[in-house]
Amino acid sequence: MTIKNTAVTMTIILSLITLGLGIGIYTSRQKEAQIPPKVQGMLWPASKKLLPFSMVDHRGESFNLQKLEGQWSFMFFGYTNCPDICPITMTVFKQIYSKLQEGQQHTDVQMIFVSVDPERDTTERLQDYISYFNKEFVGLGGSIEQIQSLSGQLGITFFHEQATVTGDYLVAHNSSIILIDPHGHMVALLSTPHQAEDIFTRFEKIRTFLNKQTNS
């Protein structure tokens, strides 16, 4: 074999080695990007795309599927007369949002409270309730049919318990927090007990992972 042929052969071998290394690194990165973090409540790859719905926010304005696009949405279903889990969860919302504000990571996040008590939770009442926790939060209400157009998709159930002699009643409802990504997919179902620090950490892992999926 001549020196020229030897040089050509070595060049080909080195090129193949480089190509193999490149493919190996690419494949490794692709596999790494597809491995989800171990986050309790994360629904990946079985996230659910929401269908169109129509509700009314605490300002009396229409709120639909398009209002979820481009934002990460924390969503909780409850009612303003709720004696325990609702004010506790809304306080957790407030704490999570404060942590996001500290890191300037709140601009693409919205906190949404959905009323399951359309009889008592008027627009004005929702506005007062939301403002008590944070004026930037969103309160949603409307008719029972409008509420069910969203709750049914998310597997949220609720029912009114028997009223007392004074006409007061409780509403039994799910206590989970739902996380919806900027593309309108339900990507996590966060069960109780709700701890702000824990939910914030889980959210950061989910957001980082899914952003990589979108950009890969």
MARMAR-376618 format. One line per field, with one value per residue (C-alpha): residue number from 1; residue in one letter; chain; x negated, z, y. Coordinates in nm, 2 decimals, decimal comma. Example, Ala and Ser with C-alpha at 12.3 -4.5 7.8 and 13.67 -1.06 7.14 Angstrom:
! residues 2
nr: c(1_2);
rest: c(A_S);
kette: c(A_A);
u: c(-1,23_-1,37);
w: c(0,78_0,71);
v: c(-0,45_-0,11);
//
This chain:
! residues 216
nr: c(1_2_3_4_5_6_7_8_9_10_11_12_13_14_15_16_17_18_19_20_21_22_23_24_25_26_27_28_29_30_31_32_33_34_35_36_37_38_39_40_41_42_43_44_45_46_47_48_49_50_51_52_53_54_55_56_57_58_59_60_61_62_63_64_65_66_67_68_69_70_71_72_73_74_75_76_77_78_79_80_81_82_83_84_85_86_87_88_89_90_91_92_93_94_95_96_97_98_99_100_101_102_103_104_105_106_107_108_109_110_111_112_113_114_115_116_117_118_119_120_121_122_123_124_125_126_127_128_129_130_131_132_133_134_135_136_137_138_139_140_141_142_143_144_145_146_147_148_149_150_151_152_153_154_155_156_157_158_159_160_161_162_163_164_165_166_167_168_169_170_171_172_173_174_175_176_177_178_179_180_181_182_183_184_185_186_187_188_189_190_191_192_193_194_195_196_197_198_199_200_201_202_203_204_205_206_207_208_209_210_211_212_213_214_215_216);
rest: c(M_T_I_K_N_T_A_V_T_M_T_I_I_L_S_L_I_T_L_G_L_G_I_G_I_Y_T_S_R_Q_K_E_A_Q_I_P_P_K_V_Q_G_M_L_W_P_A_S_K_K_L_L_P_F_S_M_V_D_H_R_G_E_S_F_N_L_Q_K_L_E_G_Q_W_S_F_M_F_F_G_Y_T_N_C_P_D_I_C_P_I_T_M_T_V_F_K_Q_I_Y_S_K_L_Q_E_G_Q_Q_H_T_D_V_Q_M_I_F_V_S_V_D_P_E_R_D_T_T_E_R_L_Q_D_Y_I_S_Y_F_N_K_E_F_V_G_L_G_G_S_I_E_Q_I_Q_S_L_S_G_Q_L_G_I_T_F_F_H_E_Q_A_T_V_T_G_D_Y_L_V_A_H_N_S_S_I_I_L_I_D_P_H_G_H_M_V_A_L_L_S_T_P_H_Q_A_E_D_I_F_T_R_F_E_K_I_R_T_F_L_N_K_Q_T_N_S);
kette: c(A_A_A_A_A_A_A_A_A_A_A_A_A_A_A_A_A_A_A_A_A_A_A_A_A_A_A_A_A_A_A_A_A_A_A_A_A_A_A_A_A_A_A_A_A_A_A_A_A_A_A_A_A_A_A_A_A_A_A_A_A_A_A_A_A_A_A_A_A_A_A_A_A_A_A_A_A_A_A_A_A_A_A_A_A_A_A_A_A_A_A_A_A_A_A_A_A_A_A_A_A_A_A_A_A_A_A_A_A_A_A_A_A_A_A_A_A_A_A_A_A_A_A_A_A_A_A_A_A_A_A_A_A_A_A_A_A_A_A_A_A_A_A_A_A_A_A_A_A_A_A_A_A_A_A_A_A_A_A_A_A_A_A_A_A_A_A_A_A_A_A_A_A_A_A_A_A_A_A_A_A_A_A_A_A_A_A_A_A_A_A_A_A_A_A_A_A_A_A_A_A_A_A_A_A_A_A_A_A_A_A_A_A_A_A_A);
u: c(0,00_-0,14_-0,18_0,10_0,34_0,25_0,33_0,66_0,75_0,66_0,87_1,17_1,13_1,10_1,41_1,61_1,49_1,59_1,93_1,99_1,90_2,13_2,42_2,36_2,36_2,68_2,85_2,75_2,88_3,21_3,26_3,17_3,43_3,70_3,65_3,90_3,80_3,94_4,21_4,52_4,84_4,67_4,88_4,61_4,64_5,01_5,09_5,44_5,52_5,81_6,11_6,27_6,47_6,64_6,66_6,68_6,39_6,42_6,42_6,73_6,52_6,53_6,26_6,19_5,92_5,72_5,67_5,46_5,23_4,88_4,92_4,85_5,18_5,23_5,60_5,80_6,18_6,36_6,61_6,59_6,79_6,56_6,45_6,12_5,94_6,02_5,87_5,57_5,51_5,55_5,29_5,06_5,12_5,02_4,70_4,61_4,67_4,45_4,17_4,21_4,19_3,87_3,70_3,88_4,04_4,40_4,46_4,58_4,77_5,13_5,32_5,68_5,97_6,27_6,60_6,82_7,10_7,26_7,56_7,37_7,04_7,14_6,89_6,88_6,82_6,55_6,38_6,37_6,25_5,97_5,85_5,82_5,54_5,39_5,54_5,34_5,51_5,80_6,15_6,38_6,75_7,06_7,35_7,34_7,31_7,01_6,84_6,89_6,75_6,42_6,45_6,56_6,25_6,02_6,20_6,32_6,64_6,85_7,20_7,40_7,47_7,81_7,89_7,95_8,27_8,11_8,04_7,66_7,49_7,15_7,01_6,81_6,53_6,19_5,90_5,63_5,43_5,41_5,12_5,18_4,90_4,88_5,02_5,34_5,24_5,31_4,96_4,99_5,24_5,11_5,28_5,31_5,14_5,04_4,71_4,59_4,22_4,29_4,52_4,28_4,00_4,21_4,33_3,97_3,88_4,18_4,14_3,77_3,83_4,13_3,95_3,66_3,91_4,06_3,71_3,56);
w: c(0,00_-0,10_0,14_-0,05_-0,01_0,35_0,41_0,23_0,44_0,77_0,67_0,60_0,93_1,13_0,95_1,04_1,40_1,42_1,26_1,50_1,80_1,67_1,63_1,97_2,14_1,95_2,03_2,40_2,41_2,25_2,50_2,78_2,66_2,64_3,00_3,22_3,57_3,85_3,95_4,13_3,95_3,61_3,32_3,06_2,78_2,85_2,88_2,77_2,51_2,62_2,39_2,35_2,64_2,74_3,08_3,24_3,44_3,76_3,55_3,35_3,04_2,83_2,91_2,67_2,56_2,38_2,72_2,83_2,53_2,59_2,97_3,23_3,42_3,78_3,81_4,12_4,14_4,46_4,58_4,78_5,08_5,12_5,49_5,46_5,16_4,92_5,13_5,22_4,85_4,75_5,01_4,86_4,52_4,66_4,80_4,47_4,28_4,52_4,47_4,09_4,12_4,32_4,03_3,76_3,64_3,68_3,35_3,17_3,47_3,57_3,88_3,81_4,06_3,90_4,10_4,12_4,30_4,03_4,24_4,50_4,32_4,12_3,92_4,20_4,47_4,26_4,21_4,59_4,66_4,40_4,50_4,86_4,76_4,46_4,21_3,93_3,98_3,76_3,89_3,66_3,68_3,47_3,43_3,55_3,18_3,13_3,44_3,33_2,98_3,16_3,47_3,27_3,05_3,36_3,55_3,82_4,00_4,24_4,39_4,62_4,96_5,13_5,25_5,61_5,74_5,68_5,32_5,36_5,19_5,12_4,78_4,77_4,51_4,41_4,59_4,33_4,15_3,78_3,58_3,21_2,97_2,73_2,45_2,64_2,76_3,11_3,21_3,59_3,86_4,20_4,49_4,85_5,08_4,90_5,00_4,82_4,82_4,69_4,42_4,31_4,28_4,09_3,85_3,78_3,69_3,47_3,29_3,22_3,09_2,86_2,73_2,62_2,45_2,26_2,16_2,07);
v: c(0,00_0,34_0,63_0,81_0,52_0,49_0,85_0,82_0,52_0,69_0,99_0,77_0,59_0,91_1,05_0,74_0,76_1,13_1,06_0,77_0,99_1,26_1,02_0,88_1,22_1,32_1,00_1,03_1,38_1,28_1,00_1,23_1,49_1,23_1,09_1,28_1,38_1,18_1,43_1,31_1,39_1,46_1,32_1,26_1,14_1,10_1,47_1,57_1,84_2,05_2,11_2,45_2,58_2,90_3,07_3,42_3,57_3,78_4,09_3,98_3,91_3,59_3,33_3,05_2,80_3,08_3,25_2,95_2,96_3,10_3,07_2,80_2,78_2,66_2,57_2,49_2,42_2,54_2,80_3,12_2,99_2,69_2,68_2,51_2,36_2,65_2,94_2,71_2,63_2,99_3,09_2,82_2,98_3,32_3,17_3,00_3,32_3,51_3,27_3,30_3,68_3,66_3,49_3,70_3,37_3,48_3,65_3,34_3,19_3,25_3,12_3,03_2,97_2,81_2,83_2,52_2,72_2,94_3,02_3,21_3,30_3,60_3,80_4,06_3,80_3,63_3,96_4,03_3,68_3,68_4,03_3,93_3,68_3,86_4,10_3,93_3,60_3,49_3,38_3,19_3,13_3,12_2,88_2,52_2,42_2,65_2,52_2,16_2,24_2,27_2,05_1,75_1,75_1,76_1,49_1,73_1,63_1,83_1,82_2,04_1,88_1,91_2,26_2,34_2,51_2,85_2,76_2,73_2,43_2,29_2,18_1,86_1,89_1,77_1,93_1,87_2,15_2,11_2,23_2,32_2,40_2,70_2,47_2,39_2,04_1,92_1,80_1,74_1,66_1,77_1,61_1,72_1,80_2,12_2,26_2,58_2,48_2,13_2,24_2,52_2,26_2,02_2,29_2,40_2,04_2,00_2,33_2,27_1,92_2,02_2,33_2,10_1,87_2,17_2,30_1,96);
//
